[in-house]
Amino acid sequence: MEYTYLELLCYLLIYSFLGWVAEVLFISVKDRTLRNRGFFNLPFCLSYGVVMDILVVILPTMKGYLVARYLTALAVSSVVTFLSGGLSKRFSRKSLWKYQENNLFTGEKRPLLLGLAQGLLFLVAAQVLHPLIFALVALIPDLAKIIACAVLCGLLLVDFIVIMNALRRSKTEEEVQALLARRTEGKRSFGERVNAVVWKRINRAYPNLDHMAPAEKTVFARGICWDKLVWVFLITALLGDFIETVFVRYTAGVWMSRSSLIYGPFSVVWGFGAVLLTVVLQRLADKKDRYVFLAGCLIGGVYEYMCSVATEVLFGTTFWDYSDMPFNFGGRTNLLFCIFWGLLAVVWLKGIYPYLSRWVEKIPPVAGKILTWLILAFFLLDGAISAAAMLRYVERITSPEAQNIIQLFLDQTYPDSLIEQVWPNLRISG
């Protein structure tokens, strides 16, 4: 099943609302009180919508693999839930909910059972509920869907700005309590009134709110932060390209480009994979190797499968096909490579990352911050150019003649010969 971007946006909003309803009902029954859960003031929990959007795209490609579908739902729901908690903590400087303790990848029994049940619920929703949602959305005219999505996205953007303003103005617990204590005063600005409403809602929704301690600024990229992850991506993308190049030379006897980008020997799959394993599996760093191995197998296998589907959906291309290997899943991944991901997770989390982390933290703060933004800008530009060149390569099959100046530039600068040299395994889907 292929969906348009408009349909996926509709599903995102619908499932975000349904997820909010489910969470409010669960908390109401559990705590016997009504609370507006989620990060937003509006009735939306976007993490539910993101999970369902991913699943409705990926699961239909897994025909006949019931266990694989469940493991995919389990991995996607657990990772997205964990990352959403981390993002809310990053934005609010508060721990709204204990996403680290109540996650599948903690190695504890209770979070494991909750994660297994959550994965099952998402799988049932994708298999049973989604056909109904699909039919209802299909009945709505496209113009009505565009207007509704535009209005709701606009409201969510305004809501996000309001929340961020309240969080920025009242960072410490003392400032929050002082703001709430003044909520009955008559002489207050409109902004103070809005901020008080936001914090009143947050405190009511999360009565056990944990405030983060002020961040220490004496060390560059302390702990797991944005700067650290940019460097992790850079180093592992470079290392991954080198490993794949040597592996292909050893197994196939040829030197072959394994880069994901036009400029530079960088494997985006390895880079994002290392970032994902670093963020999600940190709670398992002190656990036994088998826990890290199993989590790495699950996350790595699903991640590789998702990358294959994403390139096919976004660019109409495929970069690998494991159909000739035993125990493969639609040719997108296989059991052997899932085992490799598990071993890589153990080696990375227990051996390489601690040393890499300490090395990055030794970079002078000012120089490190400047270099981080330069690295990020480079990858964004390189990624945009690579995506445009790949799309034009596919488009040239049906439209070889350039129709505008951009296509002419892409044709002259990135001809078929260059694309096939950079991505020798690229195949056009269908």
C-alpha positions in Angstrom: 0.0 0.0 0.0 1.4 3.4 -1.0 0.3 6.5 0.8 0.6 10.2 -0.2 2.2 12.6 2.2 -1.2 14.2 2.8 -2.6 10.9 3.9 0.3 10.2 6.2 -0.1 13.6 7.8 -3.8 12.9 8.3 -2.9 9.6 10.0 -0.3 11.3 12.1 -2.9 13.8 13.5 -5.7 11.2 13.9 -3.5 8.6 15.8 -1.9 11.4 17.9 -5.4 12.3 19.0 -6.5 8.7 19.6 -3.3 8.1 21.5 -4.0 11.1 23.7 -7.5 9.8 24.4 -6.1 6.4 25.3 -3.5 7.8 27.6 -6.0 10.1 29.3 -8.4 7.2 29.9 -5.6 5.1 31.2 -4.4 7.7 33.7 -8.0 8.5 34.7 -8.6 4.9 35.6 -5.2 4.4 37.2 -5.1 7.6 39.3 -8.8 8.4 39.4 -8.3 11.9 38.1 -8.5 13.6 34.7 -5.2 14.9 33.4 -4.3 16.4 30.0 -1.3 14.3 29.2 1.4 14.8 26.6 3.8 17.7 25.9 1.2 19.9 24.1 -1.7 21.7 25.6 -3.8 20.5 22.7 -5.2 17.0 22.8 -2.4 15.4 20.8 0.4 12.9 21.7 2.5 13.0 18.6 4.6 10.0 19.5 1.6 7.7 18.9 1.0 9.3 15.5 4.7 8.9 14.6 4.7 5.2 15.6 1.5 4.5 13.6 2.8 6.3 10.5 5.9 4.2 10.5 4.0 1.0 11.0 1.3 1.5 8.4 4.1 2.0 5.8 6.4 -0.8 6.9 4.1 -3.6 8.0 2.4 -4.2 4.7 5.8 -5.1 3.2 6.1 -7.9 5.7 3.7 -10.3 4.2 3.7 -13.7 5.9 6.0 -12.6 8.7 3.8 -12.3 11.8 6.6 -12.6 14.3 8.7 -10.0 12.3 5.7 -7.6 12.3 5.3 -7.9 16.0 9.0 -7.4 16.6 8.9 -4.4 14.3 6.0 -2.9 16.2 7.8 -3.6 19.5 11.0 -2.0 18.4 9.4 1.1 16.7 7.0 1.8 19.6 9.8 1.4 22.2 12.3 3.5 20.4 9.9 6.3 19.5 8.5 6.4 23.0 12.0 6.6 24.4 13.1 9.4 22.0 9.9 11.4 22.6 10.7 11.4 26.3 14.2 12.5 25.6 13.1 15.3 23.3 10.5 16.6 25.9 13.2 16.6 28.5 15.5 18.5 26.1 12.9 21.1 25.4 11.4 21.5 28.9 14.6 20.9 31.0 12.2 18.8 33.1 11.6 15.0 33.2 7.8 15.0 32.5 7.7 11.2 32.7 10.2 8.5 33.6 10.8 7.4 30.0 14.3 6.0 30.9 13.0 3.8 33.7 9.8 2.6 32.0 11.4 1.5 28.7 11.9 -1.9 27.1 15.6 -1.4 27.0 16.3 -1.1 30.7 16.9 -4.8 31.3 14.2 -4.7 34.1 11.2 -7.1 34.2 8.3 -4.6 34.6 9.4 -2.2 31.8 10.0 -5.3 29.6 6.4 -6.5 30.1 5.0 -3.1 29.5 7.0 -2.8 26.3 5.8 -6.2 25.1 2.2 -5.2 25.7 2.7 -1.8 24.1 4.1 -3.4 20.9 1.2 -5.8 20.8 -1.3 -3.0 21.1 0.3 -1.0 18.3 0.4 -4.1 16.1 -3.4 -4.7 16.7 -4.1 -1.1 15.9 -2.1 -1.2 12.7 -3.8 -4.5 11.6 -7.4 -3.9 12.8 -8.0 -0.2 13.4 -6.1 1.2 10.5 -8.3 -0.2 7.7 -11.2 1.7 9.2 -9.2 4.9 9.5 -7.9 4.4 6.0 -11.5 4.1 4.7 -12.7 7.2 6.6 -9.8 9.3 5.4 -10.3 8.2 1.8 -13.9 9.5 2.0 -12.8 13.0 2.9 -12.1 15.3 -0.1 -8.5 16.3 -0.6 -9.3 20.0 -0.2 -10.9 19.4 3.1 -8.0 17.3 4.3 -5.5 20.0 3.3 -7.5 22.7 5.1 -7.9 20.6 8.2 -4.2 19.6 8.3 -3.1 23.1 7.8 -5.2 24.5 10.6 -4.3 21.7 13.0 -0.6 22.0 12.2 -0.8 25.8 12.6 -2.4 25.3 16.0 0.2 22.8 17.1 3.0 25.2 16.0 1.4 28.1 18.1 1.0 25.7 21.0 4.6 24.7 20.8 5.8 28.3 20.7 3.6 29.1 23.8 4.9 26.1 25.7 8.5 26.9 24.8 8.1 30.5 25.9 6.7 29.4 29.3 9.5 26.9 29.7 12.2 29.4 28.8 10.9 32.1 31.2 10.5 29.7 34.1 13.3 27.3 34.2 13.8 26.4 37.9 11.3 25.0 40.3 11.4 28.2 42.4 10.5 30.3 39.3 7.6 28.0 38.5 6.2 28.1 42.0 6.5 31.9 42.1 4.7 32.2 38.7 1.9 29.9 39.9 1.6 31.9 43.2 1.0 35.1 41.3 -1.8 33.6 39.1 -4.5 35.3 41.2 -3.0 38.7 41.0 -4.8 41.2 38.8 -1.8 43.2 37.5 -0.2 40.6 35.3 0.8 40.7 31.6 -1.0 38.5 29.0 2.2 36.5 28.7 2.4 35.8 32.4 -1.2 34.6 32.4 -0.5 32.3 29.5 2.7 30.9 31.1 0.8 30.3 34.4 -1.9 28.4 32.5 0.7 26.3 30.8 2.6 25.4 34.0 -0.6 24.7 35.9 -1.5 22.2 33.2 2.0 20.6 33.3 2.0 20.4 37.1 -1.4 18.8 37.1 -0.6 16.3 34.3 2.7 15.3 35.9 2.5 15.7 39.7 5.8 13.9 40.1 7.6 16.3 37.8 11.4 16.1 38.1 13.4 19.3 37.4 16.8 18.9 35.7 19.8 20.3 37.4 21.5 23.2 35.5 23.8 21.9 32.8 27.5 22.2 33.5 29.3 24.2 30.8 32.9 23.6 31.7 33.2 20.5 29.5 32.3 20.3 25.8 29.6 17.8 24.9 29.2 16.4 28.4 27.1 13.2 28.5 24.7 12.4 25.7 23.8 15.7 24.0 23.3 17.2 20.6 27.0 18.1 20.1 28.2 14.6 21.1 25.7 12.9 18.8 26.9 15.0 15.8 30.4 13.8 16.4 29.3 10.2 16.9 27.5 10.4 13.5 30.6 11.9 11.8 33.0 9.3 13.1 30.8 6.2 12.7 29.7 7.3 9.2 33.3 7.5 8.2 34.3 4.3 10.0 31.3 2.4 8.6 32.2 3.4 5.0 35.7 2.1 5.6 34.6 -1.2 7.1 32.1 -1.9 4.3 34.7 -1.0 1.6 37.3 -3.4 3.1 34.6 -6.1 3.6 33.5 -5.9 0.0 37.1 -6.0 -1.2 37.7 -9.1 0.9 34.5 -11.0 0.0 34.0 -9.8 -3.6 37.5 -9.1 -4.6 36.8 -5.5 -5.9 37.1 -2.0 -4.6 33.6 -0.5 -4.5 32.2 2.8 -3.3 30.1 2.3 -0.2 29.3 5.9 0.5 25.8 7.2 1.0 26.6 10.7 -0.1 28.0 12.4 -3.2 30.8 14.1 -1.3 32.9 12.2 1.2 33.3 8.6 2.3 30.3 8.6 4.7 27.8 5.8 5.3 24.6 7.5 6.6 23.1 4.2 7.6 26.1 3.5 10.0 26.0 7.0 11.3 22.3 7.1 12.2 22.6 3.5 13.5 25.3 4.4 15.9 23.4 7.5 17.1 20.3 5.3 17.6 22.1 2.6 19.6 23.9 5.2 21.7 20.8 7.1 22.7 18.4 4.1 23.2 20.7 1.5 24.8 22.6 3.7 27.3 20.4 2.2 30.1 21.9 -1.2 29.2 25.5 -0.1 29.4 25.9 -1.7 32.9 23.9 -4.8 32.1 25.1 -8.2 30.9 26.2 -8.5 27.3 23.3 -10.7 26.4 20.8 -7.9 27.1 22.7 -5.5 24.8 23.1 -8.2 22.2 19.3 -8.9 22.0 18.4 -5.3 22.0 20.9 -4.6 19.3 19.6 -7.5 17.1 16.0 -6.1 17.4 16.8 -2.4 16.9 19.4 -3.0 14.2 17.2 -5.4 12.2 14.2 -3.2 12.3 16.4 -0.1 11.5 17.9 -1.7 8.5 14.5 -2.8 7.2 13.2 0.7 7.7 16.1 2.2 5.8 15.4 -0.1 2.9 11.7 0.9 2.8 12.5 4.6 3.2 14.8 4.7 0.2 12.3 2.9 -1.9 9.4 5.1 -0.9 11.3 8.4 -1.0 13.6 7.9 -4.0 12.2 4.8 -5.8 15.5 3.1 -5.4 17.1 0.1 -3.5 20.7 -0.2 -2.4 20.7 -3.7 -1.1 18.8 -7.0 -1.7 19.3 -10.0 0.5 16.8 -12.2 -1.2 19.4 -14.8 -2.0 20.4 -15.2 1.7 18.7 -17.6 4.1 16.3 -16.3 6.7 15.9 -13.0 5.0 12.9 -10.7 5.5 11.7 -9.4 2.1 15.3 -9.1 1.0 15.6 -6.0 3.2 17.4 -7.6 6.1 18.2 -11.1 7.4 19.0 -13.1 10.5 22.7 -13.1 10.0 22.9 -9.3 9.7 20.6 -9.0 12.8 23.2 -11.0 14.7 25.9 -8.7 13.3 23.9 -5.7 14.6 23.7 -7.4 18.1 27.4 -8.0 18.2 28.1 -4.4 17.0 25.9 -3.1 19.7 27.9 -4.9 22.4 31.3 -3.8 20.9 30.1 -0.2 20.5 28.3 0.3 23.8 30.8 -1.6 26.0 34.1 -0.9 24.2 34.2 1.9 21.6 31.7 4.5 22.7 33.2 5.2 26.2 36.6 6.0 24.8 35.1 8.0 21.9 32.9 10.0 24.4 35.9 10.9 26.5 37.9 11.9 23.5 35.1 14.2 22.2 34.8 15.8 25.6 38.5 16.9 25.5 37.8 19.2 22.6 37.9 22.9 23.6 34.3 24.1 24.1 34.4 27.1 21.7 36.2 25.2 19.0 34.0 22.2 19.5 30.8 24.2 19.2 32.0 25.9 16.0 33.1 22.6 14.5 29.9 20.9 15.4 27.8 23.4 13.5 30.2 23.3 10.5 29.9 19.4 10.5 26.1 19.6 10.7 25.9 22.2 7.9 28.2 20.1 5.7 26.0 16.9 6.1 22.8 18.8 5.5 24.1 20.3 2.3 25.7 17.1 1.2 22.5 15.2 2.0 20.3 17.7 0.1 22.6 17.5 -3.0 22.8 13.7 -2.9 19.0 13.4 -2.6 18.4 15.8 -5.5 21.0 14.0 -7.7 19.4 10.6 -6.9 15.9 11.8 -7.7 17.1 13.3 -11.0 18.9 10.1 -11.9 15.6 8.2 -11.5 13.7 10.9 -13.3 16.0 10.8 -16.3 14.6 7.4 -17.3 11.3 9.0 -18.3 12.4 12.6 -18.8 15.9 12.6 -20.2 15.7 16.2 -21.3 16.0 18.9 -18.6 12.9 21.0 -18.1 14.4 23.8 -16.0 17.7 25.2 -14.9 17.9 23.0 -11.8 17.5 19.8 -13.8 20.1 21.1 -16.3 22.5 21.8 -13.5 22.0 18.3 -12.0 22.3 16.6 -15.4 25.6 18.4 -16.1 27.2 18.1 -12.7 25.9 14.7 -11.6 25.5 12.6 -14.8 24.5 8.9 -14.7 28.2 7.8 -14.9 29.0 9.6 -11.7 25.9 8.4 -9.9 26.6 4.8 -10.8 30.2 5.2 -9.7 29.2 6.6 -6.3 26.3 4.1 -5.8 27.2 1.0 -7.8 24.5 -1.1 -6.1 21.7 1.4 -6.7 18.7 -0.2 -8.4 15.5 1.5 -9.5 12.5 -0.1 -7.9 10.1 -1.8 -10.3 
